[in-house]
Amino acid sequence: MPQSVASRNRSFVSTARQRWAALVVICAAELLVVLDNTVVNVALPSMGLQLRSSISGLQWIVDAYTLTFAGLLLAFGHLGDRYGRKKVMIVGLVGIAVMSIFGAVAADLGQVILARAAMGVCAAAVFPATLALIINIFTDAKERALAIAAWTAMAGFAIAIGPTAGGFLLEHFSWHSVFWINIPVAAAVVVAAIALVPESRASHVGKYDPLGIVLSLVGITVLVWAIIEAPHQGWLSAISVAGYTVGALSLVAFVWWELRTDSPVLDMNLFRIRRFSLPALAIAVGYFSMFGFLFMITQYFQGVMELSPLEFGIHSLPFAVSIAVGAPVATLIAQRIGTTAVIVFGLLVMSAGMFIAGQVEVETPYLGPVLISMVLMGLGLAIVQGPATESIMSSVSLDEAGAGSAVNDTTREAGGTLGVAVLGSIVASIYTTKVGPKIDAIPDAIMEPYQKAFARETVVSVIEIVKAPTNPLFATQKAELVYAMKAASLEGFQLASFVTVGAALTCAVVVAIFLPWKRPEGSVFLVTTR
């Protein structure tokens, strides 16, 4: 039997020192991609104030990145398998650096969103390659589990340093700095990757699938656009219903085509493997909850608690540390007791955290329900994602590592994108309904029309309202308006949290019923368990 390309590649990393050095570089590349999401969350209020953005505009700053990221992960996963994972990863890193320059010099909301979308395209080239390279570099099952645990923990580390680093930058510079910071990081990782990471590619690849890529990208983009714009257009308006319909039909056509083409960008047969499909579902629900939670808690800390960006970063550290600590521990525990029990437990912990978060009121202190909910959310996500990732990657062959990694990453990003869109839109709908009439009643002499429009959209506008000079005669009215805005946003948070709790509990039941509880014999990473 001829030696595969993957086997030949592993000869370059025969020593443990070489393998772990390569892992450090790969995790640094992952760090950059995840950092782009966490840092920009902290900068959203500053962007909103300077660019006069509505809450849907802020959602698009986040979702422009995650949409192109999620839509193109499958394509770049196959490109990595075909042309070399290291090569595709380096191209993506260079692209992130270049697009970050465009984001840093952007002068309006449209330019920022365009730069973020382009950065998402480049990030899609990096992310599948990282996990696929790990699978090919680490051949020993225990080492591979540790490497995957480190990979999942890095996401938690990025969440940990993202808000704090972003807060530090915003404390001393403008929001443009969250783009500038990417450039030296990307340059350093590229140099290290060239020197320390071995190349790998699949020994056999099929034809490319451009129609599948287009259908998946159109379906996800249009569906999320419709959800984000629904609070403004009307949830059942003609344009919203048209968006839902086009998005859903595109995704149905994508599935139909992938089942019939000889070389699908996504092998739908993988979803018949329960140790692949059910952990992927758990990751999607976990990231649906986490991205929505992060989007909401950004507004809570800066709009309700009126914290500075740096204070927000420091206050969010318990959430991030919980992920960084919990992911590797959960992965190792799953090696002993099985994946199913760990994933189910993680979903239950996450649902408890979101339920507590939904009980927070304007007067609720940080040291209490707020802190507890963050720790539980972080632990829950960590407990789910480490074992789920290990299960997904154990269900594909080495030659399919790029495609398997892309599916794993796509479920994360699709879930996260929908989390921001759905939960953000629920908050926006309730907030606008409650606050709109109160703002409309304020004379234009007190609040200018653009100030009213911004205040009607997001609780982050509290920052500007509180700082604005006010005639003492209207001080009481101003205080009442600020309190009403905070209370309305938290009412929206409560409903959004209940939606998340329902999703997590439903997923826990499905996983508990259909995912095998007994760990498969052996530790070989091949498609063996159906």
Disulfide bonds with the S-S distance in Angstrom:
none
